[in-house]
Amino acid sequence: MKKLTITDKTTKETYELFFTREVVSDMESKGFVISEFQKKPISMSCELFYNAFKAKQPHIGKALAMAMWEQIENKGDFVKSLMTLYTETFATLMTGSPDGESANEGNLTWELTG
């Protein structure tokens, strides 16, 4: 699983940002739709950033996350990386593997009949 690491230059504290299926499912249940990014780039960027904390740092509130957001360098490439992490989470669902690699060792097989 890929992660983004951000470091506060003042406190030297680091944060690992990534998405899990649970976090993405929660985002989607609250109305987040990645395909709407072009229509609402500001709010979608902020939501991606805030939710990327939830897997490892759920104690980070929205106000703190948004204060950090203001300090992020090179936001364009950063948002592209967040979007990549978000969309790669879908691959983990399809492969059954947490890292998105093919997992052919499942206990259930299937076949289309009739």
Secondary structure as a PSIPRED ss2 file (coil, helix, strand):
# PSIPRED VFORMAT (PSIPRED V4.0)

   1 M C   1.000  0.000  0.000
   2 K C   1.000  0.000  0.000
   3 K C   1.000  0.000  0.000
   4 L E   0.000  0.000  1.000
   5 T E   0.000  0.000  1.000
   6 I E   0.000  0.000  1.000
   7 T E   0.000  0.000  1.000
   8 D C   1.000  0.000  0.000
   9 K C   1.000  0.000  0.000
  10 T C   1.000  0.000  0.000
  11 T C   1.000  0.000  0.000
  12 K C   1.000  0.000  0.000
  13 E C   1.000  0.000  0.000
  14 T E   0.000  0.000  1.000
  15 Y E   0.000  0.000  1.000
  16 E E   0.000  0.000  1.000
  17 L E   0.000  0.000  1.000
  18 F C   1.000  0.000  0.000
  19 F C   1.000  0.000  0.000
  20 T C   1.000  0.000  0.000
  21 R H   0.000  1.000  0.000
  22 E H   0.000  1.000  0.000
  23 V H   0.000  1.000  0.000
  24 V H   0.000  1.000  0.000
  25 S H   0.000  1.000  0.000
  26 D H   0.000  1.000  0.000
  27 M H   0.000  1.000  0.000
  28 E H   0.000  1.000  0.000
  29 S H   0.000  1.000  0.000
  30 K C   1.000  0.000  0.000
  31 G C   1.000  0.000  0.000
  32 F C   1.000  0.000  0.000
  33 V C   1.000  0.000  0.000
  34 I H   0.000  1.000  0.000
  35 S H   0.000  1.000  0.000
  36 E H   0.000  1.000  0.000
  37 F C   1.000  0.000  0.000
  38 Q C   1.000  0.000  0.000
  39 K C   1.000  0.000  0.000
  40 K C   1.000  0.000  0.000
  41 P H   0.000  1.000  0.000
  42 I H   0.000  1.000  0.000
  43 S H   0.000  1.000  0.000
  44 M H   0.000  1.000  0.000
  45 S H   0.000  1.000  0.000
  46 C H   0.000  1.000  0.000
  47 E H   0.000  1.000  0.000
  48 L H   0.000  1.000  0.000
  49 F H   0.000  1.000  0.000
  50 Y H   0.000  1.000  0.000
  51 N H   0.000  1.000  0.000
  52 A H   0.000  1.000  0.000
  53 F C   1.000  0.000  0.000
  54 K C   1.000  0.000  0.000
  55 A C   1.000  0.000  0.000
  56 K C   1.000  0.000  0.000
  57 Q C   1.000  0.000  0.000
  58 P C   1.000  0.000  0.000
  59 H C   1.000  0.000  0.000
  60 I C   1.000  0.000  0.000
  61 G C   1.000  0.000  0.000
  62 K H   0.000  1.000  0.000
  63 A H   0.000  1.000  0.000
  64 L H   0.000  1.000  0.000
  65 A H   0.000  1.000  0.000
  66 M H   0.000  1.000  0.000
  67 A H   0.000  1.000  0.000
  68 M H   0.000  1.000  0.000
  69 W H   0.000  1.000  0.000
  70 E C   1.000  0.000  0.000
  71 Q C   1.000  0.000  0.000
  72 I C   1.000  0.000  0.000
  73 E C   1.000  0.000  0.000
  74 N C   1.000  0.000  0.000
  75 K H   0.000  1.000  0.000
  76 G H   0.000  1.000  0.000
  77 D H   0.000  1.000  0.000
  78 F H   0.000  1.000  0.000
  79 V H   0.000  1.000  0.000
  80 K H   0.000  1.000  0.000
  81 S H   0.000  1.000  0.000
  82 L H   0.000  1.000  0.000
  83 M H   0.000  1.000  0.000
  84 T H   0.000  1.000  0.000
  85 L H   0.000  1.000  0.000
  86 Y H   0.000  1.000  0.000
  87 T H   0.000  1.000  0.000
  88 E H   0.000  1.000  0.000
  89 T H   0.000  1.000  0.000
  90 F H   0.000  1.000  0.000
  91 A H   0.000  1.000  0.000
  92 T H   0.000  1.000  0.000
  93 L H   0.000  1.000  0.000
  94 M H   0.000  1.000  0.000
  95 T H   0.000  1.000  0.000
  96 G C   1.000  0.000  0.000
  97 S C   1.000  0.000  0.000
  98 P C   1.000  0.000  0.000
  99 D C   1.000  0.000  0.000
 100 G C   1.000  0.000  0.000
 101 E C   1.000  0.000  0.000
 102 S C   1.000  0.000  0.000
 103 A C   1.000  0.000  0.000
 104 N C   1.000  0.000  0.000
 105 E C   1.000  0.000  0.000
 106 G C   1.000  0.000  0.000
 107 N C   1.000  0.000  0.000
 108 L C   1.000  0.000  0.000
 109 T C   1.000  0.000  0.000
 110 W C   1.000  0.000  0.000
 111 E C   1.000  0.000  0.000
 112 L C   1.000  0.000  0.000
 113 T C   1.000  0.000  0.000
 114 G C   1.000  0.000  0.000
